[in-house]
Amino acid sequence: MDLLTNLWKFPRGIERTDGVEGALAWKSKYGSIVATAFDLIATDGMNEAGFAGHILWLAESDYGKPEPSATQLSQSVWLQYYLDNFATVAEAVQWTVDSQVEIAQLFDPTGHLVPTLHLAINDASGDSAIIEYTGGKPDVYHSRDYKVMTNSPTFDKQLELVKQIEGLGGDKQLPGSTLASDRFARASFYVEHQVQPKSQLDAIAAMFSIIRNAAQPFRTPEPGKPDASQTIWQVVLDLTNKRYVFESTTRPNIVWVDLDDVDFGEGAGVSKLDLVGRLALEGGLAGNVTEEFHDVGELGSEVVATGVKALEYIARKQDEFAALASAVQDLVGSKK
């Protein structure tokens, strides 16, 4: 399903809350460029310090039931909190470990009532970390060597499985299936065997070639495998030179944003790049789109904020809704 992804520019100085109980509140320290789902949820992005984050599906995620007294983040602002507050992976990891932040699941408008996600973060120094939840608390895998994340299984198991592959420690041939573990192996192999690029163009082209090799092709959906859904867009980020490059699978014109040319000053306003409406193979956006963002205005910001709050409210009330649905079903009886 198309997530109706657009790009958003968020300046410094935006005030946000955790989307749960409101106990955690902050004012954005860094401006960021963010790819969203349905204009509501931050799914990928980079901030002006060269710190980036990326969210993917992980079926094994188990966030537990967050305690009211715990530091919490709704899934809708999980990535955004990191982009707003950190310049390096080390800072983000330290806060994650110290706070033991718990994640409140969000209602998903695509029909998945309980999204299960994990987060990868990286910075301009080459540092990386993957953050997953399997027992209500964060499992943090932090190393400059961690350069690939796909989907299932959990990251610790991916690291063990990939050691079986020739060229990565084992003697098995490089696998070619669409399994996330096989795609992890292919991406890991080609990253490790990539020649040092001589230019930004070489580097971006190399990364896109690897991503396409590990992407999920269009095909008949596989029931019960949300982590096996088709790839609908891909991005390459130059964290050193702060270029954010986006390519849609269905409207394959490549566009990019140069963050050094973006006004992230406090009060600069929230703006949006309409990829859904303007990204087209013929006559659409292509190339440098840094100047193509448009102010959404106060009303637009309020509409988005209301949508996010609605998803968060439904998520908080899921137990009550489930009980109500069960009671109604008992009242009307089941169809024979």
Buried (B, 14 or more C-beta within 10 A) or exposed (E): EBBBBBBBBBBBBBEBBBBBBEEBEBEBBBBBBBBBBBBBBBBBBBBBBBBBBBBBBBBBBEBEEBEEEBBBBBBBBBBBBBBBBBBBBBBBBBBBEEBEBBBBBBBBBEEBBEBBBBBBBBBBBEBBBBBBBBEBBBBBBBEEEBBBBBBBBBBEEBBEBBEBBEBBEEEBEBBEEBBBBBBBBBBBBBBEEBEEEEEEEEBBEBBBEBBEEBBBEEEEEEEEBBBBBBBBBBBBBBBEEBBBBBBBBEBEBBBBBBBEEBEBEEEBBBBBBBBBEBBEEEEBBEEEBBEBBEEBEEEBBEEBEEBBBEBBEBBBEBEEEEEEEEEEEEEEEEEE
